[in-house]
Amino acid sequence: MRFLGKKAVVTDGTHGMGLAVVRALLDGGAEVLLTGRDGQNLANARAELSGKAHVVGSDAAGVAEVAKLGETGRQTLGEVDLVFVNVGFASLQPLPDVTARAAPGAKRRARERGQPRVPRHPVDGRHRAAGPSGAGVQGAG
């Protein structure tokens, strides 16, 4: 079991790619705390993963929620080996309306709300994260 004894936090792990990462980590022997913000997705994840994972409601868009998640991670898992940050933003508009200034503006607004550019590790507070990429779970060893 590749992840036996490892502890992981997966944000937005209640559906889609996040849930696939959660399943792979659990199948590999990891202890997993996953988050989500949609009530129905949280309920579905709790039903599917009952007793296998820690399912926590948390919205990564809020600074206070992220800080609370850090404390929850420490209390639930202790030292964490992997944080899989599976969150992002989208501005849905017709392609011709997209400008080069759209993404920098979103980053500026996030900083104004007090969000760091790179998420901080929920246990030790240092900047480091793993997120969606071509590496997937294979790169998380």
ROLUM-551418 format. One record per atom (N, C-alpha, C): x, y, z; residue in three letters; residue number from 1; atom name. Coordinates in steps of 0.02 Angstrom, whole numbers. Layout:
N
px / py / pz / r / k / a
X / Y / Z / ALA / NUM / CA
...
This chain:
141
px / py / pz / r / k / a
42 / -59 / 0 / MET / 1 / N
0 / 0 / 0 / MET / 1 / CA
44 / 62 / 0 / MET / 1 / C
43 / 97 / -55 / ARG / 2 / N
89 / 152 / -68 / ARG / 2 / CA
85 / 209 / -17 / ARG / 2 / C
27 / 225 / 9 / PHE / 3 / N
19 / 283 / 53 / PHE / 3 / CA
6 / 263 / 125 / PHE / 3 / C
21 / 201 / 143 / LEU / 4 / N
9 / 177 / 210 / LEU / 4 / CA
44 / 221 / 262 / LEU / 4 / C
6 / 244 / 311 / GLY / 5 / N
34 / 286 / 363 / GLY / 5 / CA
38 / 360 / 345 / GLY / 5 / C
22 / 378 / 284 / LYS / 6 / N
23 / 448 / 262 / LYS / 6 / CA
-43 / 481 / 279 / LYS / 6 / C
-40 / 546 / 290 / LYS / 7 / N
-100 / 585 / 307 / LYS / 7 / CA
-107 / 641 / 256 / LYS / 7 / C
-168 / 648 / 228 / ALA / 8 / N
-178 / 695 / 174 / ALA / 8 / CA
-241 / 737 / 185 / ALA / 8 / C
-238 / 799 / 161 / VAL / 9 / N
-296 / 843 / 157 / VAL / 9 / CA
-309 / 855 / 84 / VAL / 9 / C
-372 / 846 / 62 / VAL / 10 / N
-392 / 859 / -7 / VAL / 10 / CA
-448 / 910 / -5 / VAL / 10 / C
-435 / 970 / -31 / THR / 11 / N
-488 / 1020 / -33 / THR / 11 / CA
-532 / 1006 / -94 / THR / 11 / C
-596 / 1020 / -86 / ASP / 12 / N
-647 / 1007 / -137 / ASP / 12 / CA
-643 / 933 / -159 / ASP / 12 / C
-641 / 890 / -109 / GLY / 13 / N
-634 / 818 / -123 / GLY / 13 / CA
-700 / 780 / -123 / GLY / 13 / C
-755 / 815 / -131 / THR / 14 / N
-820 / 781 / -126 / THR / 14 / CA
-847 / 758 / -193 / THR / 14 / C
-816 / 778 / -248 / HIS / 15 / N
-840 / 757 / -314 / HIS / 15 / CA
-785 / 765 / -366 / HIS / 15 / C
-796 / 738 / -424 / GLY / 16 / N
-750 / 747 / -480 / GLY / 16 / CA
-679 / 725 / -466 / GLY / 16 / C
-631 / 765 / -490 / MET / 17 / N
-560 / 749 / -483 / MET / 17 / CA
-539 / 744 / -410 / MET / 17 / C
-565 / 789 / -368 / GLY / 18 / N
-548 / 786 / -297 / GLY / 18 / CA
-567 / 721 / -265 / GLY / 18 / C
-627 / 697 / -280 / LEU / 19 / N
-650 / 633 / -253 / LEU / 19 / CA
-609 / 575 / -280 / LEU / 19 / C
-589 / 579 / -343 / ALA / 20 / N
-545 / 527 / -372 / ALA / 20 / CA
-479 / 524 / -335 / ALA / 20 / C
-451 / 582 / -318 / VAL / 21 / N
-388 / 584 / -280 / VAL / 21 / CA
-399 / 554 / -211 / VAL / 21 / C
-454 / 572 / -179 / VAL / 22 / N
-471 / 544 / -113 / VAL / 22 / CA
-474 / 468 / -116 / VAL / 22 / C
-509 / 441 / -166 / ARG / 23 / N
-516 / 368 / -173 / ARG / 23 / CA
-447 / 336 / -183 / ARG / 23 / C
-405 / 366 / -225 / ALA / 24 / N
-338 / 338 / -237 / ALA / 24 / CA
-296 / 338 / -174 / ALA / 24 / C
-299 / 392 / -136 / LEU / 25 / N
-262 / 395 / -73 / LEU / 25 / CA
-287 / 344 / -23 / LEU / 25 / C
-353 / 338 / -17 / LEU / 26 / N
-381 / 288 / 29 / LEU / 26 / CA
-363 / 217 / 7 / LEU / 26 / C
-368 / 203 / -58 / ASP / 27 / N
-349 / 137 / -83 / ASP / 27 / CA
-276 / 122 / -69 / ASP / 27 / C
-234 / 174 / -67 / GLY / 28 / N
-163 / 166 / -54 / GLY / 28 / CA
-146 / 164 / 20 / GLY / 28 / C
-197 / 170 / 64 / GLY / 29 / N
-185 / 164 / 135 / GLY / 29 / CA
-179 / 228 / 174 / GLY / 29 / C
-190 / 286 / 142 / ALA / 30 / N
-184 / 350 / 177 / ALA / 30 / CA
-245 / 364 / 221 / ALA / 30 / C
-234 / 405 / 272 / GLU / 31 / N
-289 / 434 / 311 / GLU / 31 / CA
-303 / 501 / 278 / GLU / 31 / C
-367 / 514 / 261 / VAL / 32 / N
-383 / 573 / 222 / VAL / 32 / CA
-436 / 616 / 255 / VAL / 32 / C
-424 / 681 / 255 / LEU / 33 / N
-474 / 731 / 274 / LEU / 33 / CA
-490 / 768 / 210 / LEU / 33 / C
-554 / 768 / 190 / LEU / 34 / N
-574 / 802 / 129 / LEU / 34 / CA
-624 / 856 / 144 / LEU / 34 / C
-625 / 907 / 102 / THR / 35 / N
-671 / 962 / 113 / THR / 35 / CA
-716 / 972 / 52 / THR / 35 / C
-769 / 1009 / 64 / GLY / 36 / N
-815 / 1030 / 11 / GLY / 36 / CA
-860 / 1083 / 40 / GLY / 36 / C
-897 / 1117 / -4 / ARG / 37 / N
-942 / 1169 / 21 / ARG / 37 / CA
-1015 / 1156 / 2 / ARG / 37 / C
-1027 / 1114 / -47 / ASP / 38 / N
-1095 / 1099 / -68 / ASP / 38 / CA
-1126 / 1047 / -22 / ASP / 38 / C
-1183 / 1063 / 7 / GLY / 39 / N
-1214 / 1018 / 55 / GLY / 39 / CA
-1229 / 948 / 28 / GLY / 39 / C
-1255 / 945 / -33 / GLN / 40 / N
-1272 / 879 / -62 / GLN / 40 / CA
-1209 / 839 / -76 / GLN / 40 / C
-1157 / 871 / -102 / ASN / 41 / N
-1094 / 836 / -115 / ASN / 41 / CA
-1062 / 811 / -50 / ASN / 41 / C
-1066 / 852 / 3 / LEU / 42 / N
-1041 / 830 / 69 / LEU / 42 / CA
-1079 / 769 / 94 / LEU / 42 / C
-1145 / 771 / 87 / ALA / 43 / N
-1186 / 714 / 110 / ALA / 43 / CA
-1170 / 651 / 70 / ALA / 43 / C
-1162 / 659 / 4 / ASN / 44 / N
-1145 / 601 / -37 / ASN / 44 / CA
-1077 / 572 / -18 / ASN / 44 / C
-1028 / 616 / -7 / ALA / 45 / N
-961 / 593 / 13 / ALA / 45 / CA
-963 / 558 / 80 / ALA / 45 / C
-1000 / 586 / 128 / ARG / 46 / N
-1006 / 554 / 194 / ARG / 46 / CA
-1038 / 485 / 187 / ARG / 46 / C
-1089 / 479 / 145 / ALA / 47 / N
-1122 / 414 / 136 / ALA / 47 / CA
-1075 / 363 / 104 / ALA / 47 / C
-1038 / 385 / 53 / GLU / 48 / N
-992 / 338 / 18 / GLU / 48 / CA
-932 / 320 / 60 / GLU / 48 / C
-905 / 369 / 96 / LEU / 49 / N
-840 / 359 / 130 / LEU / 49 / CA
-847 / 351 / 205 / LEU / 49 / C
-906 / 336 / 228 / SER / 50 / N
-919 / 330 / 300 / SER / 50 / CA
-868 / 285 / 334 / SER / 50 / C
-833 / 312 / 383 / GLY / 51 / N
-784 / 273 / 419 / GLY / 51 / CA
-716 / 267 / 385 / GLY / 51 / C
-711 / 290 / 323 / LYS / 52 / N
-648 / 285 / 286 / LYS / 52 / CA
-611 / 351 / 282 / LYS / 52 / C
-647 / 407 / 285 / ALA / 53 / N
-616 / 473 / 278 / ALA / 53 / CA
-652 / 523 / 322 / ALA / 53 / C
-618 / 577 / 337 / HIS / 54 / N
-646 / 632 / 376 / HIS / 54 / CA
-674 / 682 / 326 / HIS / 54 / C
-740 / 693 / 326 / VAL / 55 / N
-772 / 739 / 279 / VAL / 55 / CA
-791 / 803 / 316 / VAL / 55 / C
-766 / 860 / 292 / VAL / 56 / N
-774 / 923 / 327 / VAL / 56 / CA
-801 / 976 / 280 / VAL / 56 / C
-852 / 1013 / 301 / GLY / 57 / N
-876 / 1069 / 263 / GLY / 57 / CA
-829 / 1128 / 270 / GLY / 57 / C
-806 / 1155 / 213 / SER / 58 / N
-759 / 1211 / 215 / SER / 58 / CA
-760 / 1246 / 147 / SER / 58 / C
-759 / 1312 / 147 / ASP / 59 / N
-759 / 1351 / 85 / ASP / 59 / CA
-691 / 1385 / 79 / ASP / 59 / C
-652 / 1364 / 30 / ALA / 60 / N
-583 / 1390 / 21 / ALA / 60 / CA
-582 / 1463 / 1 / ALA / 60 / C
-639 / 1492 / -16 / ALA / 61 / N
-641 / 1562 / -36 / ALA / 61 / CA
-637 / 1609 / 24 / ALA / 61 / C
-648 / 1583 / 84 / GLY / 62 / N
-647 / 1625 / 144 / GLY / 62 / CA
-585 / 1616 / 186 / GLY / 62 / C
-551 / 1670 / 203 / VAL / 63 / N
-490 / 1667 / 242 / VAL / 63 / CA
-502 / 1633 / 309 / VAL / 63 / C
-557 / 1651 / 342 / ALA / 64 / N
-572 / 1621 / 407 / ALA / 64 / CA
-584 / 1546 / 401 / ALA / 64 / C
-616 / 1525 / 347 / GLU / 65 / N
-629 / 1454 / 335 / GLU / 65 / CA
-563 / 1416 / 325 / GLU / 65 / C
-517 / 1446 / 289 / VAL / 66 / N
-452 / 1414 / 278 / VAL / 66 / CA
-414 / 1406 / 344 / VAL / 66 / C
-415 / 1458 / 385 / ALA / 67 / N
-382 / 1455 / 450 / ALA / 67 / CA
-414 / 1401 / 494 / ALA / 67 / C
-481 / 1398 / 492 / LYS / 68 / N
-517 / 1347 / 530 / LYS / 68 / CA
-499 / 1277 / 505 / LYS / 68 / C
-492 / 1269 / 439 / LEU / 69 / N
-473 / 1205 / 411 / LEU / 69 / CA
-404 / 1184 / 436 / LEU / 69 / C
-358 / 1232 / 441 / GLY / 70 / N
-291 / 1216 / 467 / GLY / 70 / CA
-295 / 1187 / 537 / GLY / 70 / C
-335 / 1218 / 579 / GLU / 71 / N
-343 / 1193 / 648 / GLU / 71 / CA
-378 / 1125 / 648 / GLU / 71 / C
-429 / 1117 / 606 / THR / 72 / N
-463 / 1052 / 602 / THR / 72 / CA
-415 / 998 / 578 / THR / 72 / C
-373 / 1014 / 530 / GLY / 73 / N
-323 / 966 / 506 / GLY / 73 / CA
-275 / 945 / 560 / GLY / 73 / C
-251 / 994 / 599 / ARG / 74 / N
-205 / 978 / 655 / ARG / 74 / CA
-239 / 934 / 707 / ARG / 74 / C
-301 / 951 / 725 / GLN / 75 / N
-336 / 912 / 776 / GLN / 75 / CA
-354 / 842 / 752 / GLN / 75 / C
-371 / 836 / 689 / THR / 76 / N
-394 / 772 / 662 / THR / 76 / CA
-337 / 726 / 642 / THR / 76 / C
-287 / 753 / 607 / LEU / 77 / N
-234 / 712 / 579 / LEU / 77 / CA
-166 / 720 / 613 / LEU / 77 / C
-156 / 774 / 648 / GLY / 78 / N
-89 / 788 / 674 / GLY / 78 / CA
-46 / 814 / 617 / GLY / 78 / C
13 / 784 / 608 / GLU / 79 / N
57 / 806 / 554 / GLU / 79 / CA
30 / 780 / 487 / GLU / 79 / C
28 / 824 / 438 / VAL / 80 / N
1 / 808 / 372 / VAL / 80 / CA
58 / 799 / 322 / VAL / 80 / C
53 / 747 / 281 / ASP / 81 / N
105 / 733 / 231 / ASP / 81 / CA
90 / 764 / 163 / ASP / 81 / C
26 / 772 / 146 / LEU / 82 / N
6 / 797 / 80 / LEU / 82 / CA
-55 / 841 / 87 / LEU / 82 / C
-52 / 899 / 53 / VAL / 83 / N
-111 / 941 / 46 / VAL / 83 / CA
-123 / 947 / -29 / VAL / 83 / C
-180 / 922 / -52 / PHE / 84 / N
-198 / 926 / -123 / PHE / 84 / CA
-249 / 982 / -129 / PHE / 84 / C
-227 / 1038 / -157 / VAL / 85 / N
-270 / 1098 / -163 / VAL / 85 / CA
-306 / 1093 / -230 / VAL / 85 / C
-369 / 1076 / -227 / ASN / 86 / N
-410 / 1064 / -286 / ASN / 86 / CA
-464 / 1118 / -290 / ASN / 86 / C
-442 / 1181 / -292 / VAL / 87 / N
-489 / 1236 / -296 / VAL / 87 / CA
-464 / 1286 / -348 / VAL / 87 / C
-508 / 1326 / -372 / GLY / 88 / N
-490 / 1376 / -421 / GLY / 88 / CA
-548 / 1424 / -431 / GLY / 88 / C
-542 / 1466 / -480 / PHE / 89 / N
-596 / 1512 / -495 / PHE / 89 / CA
-606 / 1513 / -570 / PHE / 89 / C
-664 / 1536 / -590 / ALA / 90 / N
-679 / 1542 / -661 / ALA / 90 / CA
-720 / 1604 / -672 / ALA / 90 / C
-708 / 1635 / -727 / SER / 91 / N
-748 / 1691 / -750 / SER / 91 / CA
-781 / 1668 / -814 / SER / 91 / C
-843 / 1650 / -811 / LEU / 92 / N
-877 / 1622 / -868 / LEU / 92 / CA
-905 / 1678 / -912 / LEU / 92 / C
-876 / 1683 / -971 / GLN / 93 / N
-897 / 1734 / -1019 / GLN / 93 / CA
-877 / 1711 / -1089 / GLN / 93 / C
-907 / 1740 / -1140 / PRO / 94 / N
-887 / 1721 / -1208 / PRO / 94 / CA
-813 / 1734 / -1220 / PRO / 94 / C
-780 / 1690 / -1255 / LEU / 95 / N
-709 / 1695 / -1267 / LEU / 95 / CA
-688 / 1763 / -1295 / LEU / 95 / C
-724 / 1793 / -1343 / PRO / 96 / N
-703 / 1858 / -1368 / PRO / 96 / CA
-702 / 1913 / -1314 / PRO / 96 / C
-738 / 1903 / -1259 / ASP / 97 / N
-740 / 1953 / -1206 / ASP / 97 / CA
-684 / 1945 / -1155 / ASP / 97 / C
-645 / 1891 / -1159 / VAL / 98 / N
-592 / 1879 / -1110 / VAL / 98 / CA
-533 / 1925 / -1127 / VAL / 98 / C
-508 / 1959 / -1075 / THR / 99 / N
-451 / 2003 / -1085 / THR / 99 / CA
-392 / 1978 / -1044 / THR / 99 / C
-333 / 2004 / -1060 / ALA / 100 / N
-272 / 1984 / -1024 / ALA / 100 / CA
-274 / 2010 / -952 / ALA / 100 / C
-316 / 2059 / -938 / ARG / 101 / N
-319 / 2088 / -871 / ARG / 101 / CA
-364 / 2048 / -824 / ARG / 101 / C
-402 / 2001 / -849 / ALA / 102 / N
-450 / 1964 / -808 / ALA / 102 / CA
-416 / 1926 / -751 / ALA / 102 / C
-366 / 1886 / -766 / ALA / 103 / N
-333 / 1846 / -714 / ALA / 103 / CA
-295 / 1888 / -664 / ALA / 103 / C
-255 / 1938 / -685 / PRO / 104 / N
-222 / 1979 / -635 / PRO / 104 / CA
-271 / 2014 / -589 / PRO / 104 / C
-328 / 2036 / -615 / GLY / 105 / N
-379 / 2068 / -573 / GLY / 105 / CA
-406 / 2020 / -521 / GLY / 105 / C
-414 / 1957 / -540 / ALA / 106 / N
-439 / 1907 / -493 / ALA / 106 / CA
-387 / 1896 / -438 / ALA / 106 / C
-324 / 1894 / -456 / LYS / 107 / N
-271 / 1886 / -406 / LYS / 107 / CA
-269 / 1945 / -358 / LYS / 107 / C
-277 / 2006 / -387 / ARG / 108 / N
-277 / 2066 / -345 / ARG / 108 / CA
-335 / 2064 / -296 / ARG / 108 / C
-394 / 2045 / -321 / ARG / 109 / N
-453 / 2042 / -276 / ARG / 109 / CA
-442 / 1990 / -222 / ARG / 109 / C
-411 / 1934 / -238 / ALA / 110 / N
-397 / 1883 / -187 / ALA / 110 / CA
-350 / 1911 / -133 / ALA / 110 / C
-298 / 1948 / -154 / ARG / 111 / N
-252 / 1978 / -105 / ARG / 111 / CA
-288 / 2029 / -62 / ARG / 111 / C
-334 / 2068 / -92 / GLU / 112 / N
-372 / 2118 / -53 / GLU / 112 / CA
-415 / 2084 / 0 / GLU / 112 / C
-438 / 2024 / -14 / ARG / 113 / N
-478 / 1986 / 35 / ARG / 113 / CA
-433 / 1952 / 86 / ARG / 113 / C
-368 / 1959 / 79 / GLY / 114 / N
-322 / 1931 / 128 / GLY / 114 / CA
-299 / 1860 / 113 / GLY / 114 / C
-313 / 1836 / 52 / GLN / 115 / N
-292 / 1769 / 35 / GLN / 115 / CA
-220 / 1770 / 9 / GLN / 115 / C
-178 / 1724 / 32 / PRO / 116 / N
-110 / 1721 / 7 / PRO / 116 / CA
-109 / 1698 / -65 / PRO / 116 / C
-57 / 1714 / -102 / ARG / 117 / N
-51 / 1693 / -172 / ARG / 117 / CA
-46 / 1617 / -177 / ARG / 117 / C
-7 / 1588 / -134 / VAL / 118 / N
-1 / 1516 / -132 / VAL / 118 / CA
-28 / 1493 / -64 / VAL / 118 / C
-71 / 1443 / -64 / PRO / 119 / N
-100 / 1422 / 1 / PRO / 119 / CA
-46 / 1400 / 50 / PRO / 119 / C
-58 / 1413 / 112 / ARG / 120 / N
-11 / 1392 / 165 / ARG / 120 / CA
-29 / 1322 / 188 / ARG / 120 / C
22 / 1283 / 205 / HIS / 121 / N
12 / 1216 / 232 / HIS / 121 / CA
-28 / 1222 / 296 / HIS / 121 / C
-82 / 1181 / 304 / PRO / 122 / N
-125 / 1190 / 362 / PRO / 122 / CA
-93 / 1172 / 429 / PRO / 122 / C
-37 / 1138 / 429 / VAL / 123 / N
-6 / 1118 / 492 / VAL / 123 / CA
50 / 1166 / 511 / VAL / 123 / C
99 / 1176 / 466 / ASP / 124 / N
157 / 1217 / 486 / ASP / 124 / CA
156 / 1287 / 457 / ASP / 124 / C
106 / 1303 / 415 / GLY / 125 / N
98 / 1371 / 391 / GLY / 125 / CA
145 / 1391 / 334 / GLY / 125 / C
188 / 1346 / 312 / ARG / 126 / N
233 / 1363 / 257 / ARG / 126 / CA
195 / 1360 / 191 / ARG / 126 / C
220 / 1397 / 141 / HIS / 127 / N
191 / 1396 / 74 / HIS / 127 / CA
214 / 1334 / 37 / HIS / 127 / C
168 / 1288 / 26 / ARG / 128 / N
182 / 1231 / -18 / ARG / 128 / CA
116 / 1196 / -30 / ARG / 128 / C
107 / 1170 / -89 / ALA / 129 / N
44 / 1137 / -105 / ALA / 129 / CA
53 / 1093 / -166 / ALA / 129 / C
11 / 1043 / -170 / ALA / 130 / N
5 / 1003 / -231 / ALA / 130 / CA
-64 / 1016 / -258 / ALA / 130 / C
-70 / 1020 / -322 / GLY / 131 / N
-135 / 1034 / -351 / GLY / 131 / CA
-142 / 999 / -417 / GLY / 131 / C
-198 / 1011 / -450 / PRO / 132 / N
-211 / 978 / -514 / PRO / 132 / CA
-154 / 990 / -563 / PRO / 132 / C
-128 / 937 / -591 / SER / 133 / N
-75 / 943 / -640 / SER / 133 / CA
-72 / 878 / -679 / SER / 133 / C
-28 / 874 / -727 / GLY / 134 / N
-19 / 813 / -765 / GLY / 134 / CA
8 / 756 / -723 / GLY / 134 / C
39 / 772 / -665 / ALA / 135 / N
69 / 721 / -623 / ALA / 135 / CA
16 / 679 / -587 / ALA / 135 / C
-39 / 709 / -568 / GLY / 136 / N
-92 / 673 / -532 / GLY / 136 / CA
-65 / 641 / -469 / GLY / 136 / C
-96 / 588 / -448 / VAL / 137 / N
-75 / 554 / -387 / VAL / 137 / CA
-8 / 520 / -396 / VAL / 137 / C
10 / 502 / -458 / GLN / 138 / N
74 / 469 / -470 / GLN / 138 / CA
132 / 512 / -446 / GLN / 138 / C
124 / 579 / -448 / GLY / 139 / N
179 / 623 / -427 / GLY / 139 / CA
179 / 637 / -353 / GLY / 139 / C
135 / 605 / -315 / ALA / 140 / N
127 / 621 / -243 / ALA / 140 / CA
158 / 567 / -199 / ALA / 140 / C
215 / 542 / -216 / GLY / 141 / N
245 / 489 / -176 / GLY / 141 / CA
301 / 513 / -138 / GLY / 141 / C
